[in-house]
Amino acid sequence: MEKKKHYEQVLAWFQQKMPRARTELFYRDAYELLVAVILSSRCTDKRVNLVTPPLLREFPTPEDLAETTPEVVYNYIKSVSFPNNKARYLVGTAKMLVEKFYSRVPERLEDLLCLPGVGRKAANVVRSVVFNKAAMAVDTHVYRVSNRIGLTNNSKTPLETEKELVKNIPKEKLAIAHHWLILHGRYVCQARKPHCYRCGLQTLCQHYSIISKIVKAPKKPKKIIQS
């Protein structure tokens, strides 16, 4: 199938099934989302959503967070993955926001990438979710699902995936497409055991077209060894 047509059909299916897809992280403004995204690295959104309310009640602004220490922050986030590192990232990020960005979360990718604990994926989440930028954040779900469905040509890195998706998805749909792919990967196209039997993208999925042939292929008869 022609790539353009393939993208159109996949995006149309998602548009019909998930017209209001959005992040599952709890947040009220750019600062809160930034905190949540830093905490979400290699951690579930469910766990992050349990941690952020008490943390943000205690440190509701970048100024408040900048004035504390990683040791104090650790006590609020110790149930997430890599809490020591993330405690340092949060305090370091807050200090930089105060000192360099007038306590405001910046919109530019280059500025976000300067913040401790903020990689390209995290930066693009913030840009697309709160600043409505045409950005594609590629996490493990987006990377896996894009390759399986056939939106990307076996891309080797998240950056390759990002570039190909940005090239082929209309600008106005990039932000929501990020959520479509994440949610599909989280609940249907899971890493170890994808639920292909209940996936509505079967006829459009490159991965399913391969495994369905394997399942349906007749078994070769065993050779009879004569004595």
N, C-alpha and C positions, 0 to 999 in steps of 0.2 A: 504493500500500500504506500502511496505517496506520503512523504513525511507531513506535509502541510495538512492533508486530509486526515491523517492519523491524529495529529494534534487537535484539529477541530472536533473530531468525534469524541476524543477523550475529554476535552474541556467541556463539551456540550453535556456529556453524561454527568460530570461533576456539578455543573451548573444546575442541572435538574435535581440531582440528589442532595446537594449541599449548598443551596443558594445563599445561606447566611453563615458560612463557616468562619470561625475566628479562633484566636488563641484561647487555650484553656487556662492560661495563667491569670491569676487575679491581679488587677492593677487599676489605679484611678488616674494616673498621670505618667509622664515620661520617666520621671525619677523612679517611681514604684516599679514600672515595667523593667527598667534597666537593672534594678536590684534583683528582681525575679529571674531575669534572663541570665545574669551572672550565676545565680544559684542553681539554675536548671541544667547546667552543663553536666552530662552523664548522671542526671538525676531526673526522676519523674516529676511531671507537673503537679501531680497529686501531693507528693511530699513537699514540694516547694510551696504550694498553697497552704499547707499546714504551718509552715515556718514563717512566712512573710507577715501575717497579721500582727503577731506580738513584736516582731522585729521592727516593723514600720510604726507601730504605736510608740515604741521607745525612741526611734530615730526617724521622725516624720519628714525631715528635710535633709539635704546634703550637708548643711552646716552642722546639724546634730550628729550625723554619722561621722563627719570629719573630725569631730572633737573627742571621739571615743578611741578605744584601742582594739586591735584584732582579738585580744584575749577576751574582752567583754563581748564582742560580737560573736565569738565562737560559742558562747553559752546559749545563744539564741538559734544558732544554725547547726549545732553539732550532730543533728540527725540526718543531714544531707551528705552527699558524697564529697570527699576532700574538704572538710570544713575548715581546716587550718589555712589552706591556700585561699579559699573563698573569703574567709574573714579578712585576710590581708588585702585581697582584691577589692572588697567592698569599702574598706577604710581608705585605701589608696585612691580608688575612683572618686569617692566623696571629696577628698582633699583636692584632687585635680579639678573637679567640677567647681569647687569654691574658688580656687586660686586662678584657674585659667579660663573658665567659662561662665563666670558670674553666677555660679550656683544653678545653671541651667544645663539640661542635657543637650548637647549639640546635635545638629541634623546631618552634618556632612560625614560621610564614611571615613574620611581621613582623620577627622577629629575623634570620632568614636573609637577608632582603632588605637588611639593613643592611651585610652583608659585601661588600667590594669584589669585583667580578666575578661576583656572584651575582644573576641576574635571576629572574623568576618561574618560568621553566621549570626552571632549575637547582635552585631552592629546592624545587619540587614533586618533582623526582626524588629528592632527599635525603629529603624527608618520606615519600614513598611507599615507597621501597626499604628504608631502614634503620629508619624509625620506624613503618612500617605504617599510615600515615595514608591516609585516603580522598582522595587528591589526584591530579589529572590534569595531568601535565606535557605541554605542547604544544610540540613542535619542528616543523621543516619537514615531517618525515614524517607526524606525526600530523595536522598542519594539512591537508596535501595529500590524504592517504588519506581522512580524514573527509569532506572535501568531495566527493571522487570517488565514494565509496561511497554518499553521500547521508545520512550520519549527521548532518551539519550542513547548514543551508540557505544554502549559499554565504556562509559567514561571512567577514567582511572582515579580521578580526584574530585572532591567536592567543588573545587573551582571550575573544573572542566564541565561538571554538571550544571553549575550556576550559569556559565556562559552560554551553554546550549539551550537551556530553558529560557533565558532572557532573550535569546535570539529568535525563538520560535513561539513564545507566548505573547499575545498582545499586551502592551504596557498596562492598560487599564485592568487586566486580569492577573497580573503578576502577584500582587499582594494576596489575593484570595486563593490563587493557585498554590501558593506556599502552604496554606492551611489545608487545602484539599489533599495534597500529597502527604502531609504529616498525619492527618486524621485517618486517611486510608491505610497508611503504614502502621499506625498505632493499633487500629481495631480490626483490620481485615488482612492486609498484605504484610503480616508479621514476619519477622526475620527467620525464625527457626521453622515455623509451621504456618505458612500462609493459608488462609481460609478460602481457597480458590472455589470451593463448592458453593459459596454464598456471595461470590464477587460478581457484580454486574458488568465488570469489564472483561469478562472471559473472552469474548469474541474479538477484543481489541488488544489483548495482552500477549506479548511475545513469549513470556515465561510459560503461560498456560498452554499456548499452542505447542510448546515443546514437551511439557510433561504429559499432556493429554495423549500425545502420540505414543509416548513410552508406556503409559498405562494400558492403552488399547492395543498395543502391538501383541500379536499372538506369540505364545511361548514356543520356543523351538523344541521339538520332540527330543527326548533323551536318546542318546545312542545306545543300542543294545550290544553289549559286548558278549560275543559268543566264546564259549570255552572250547 
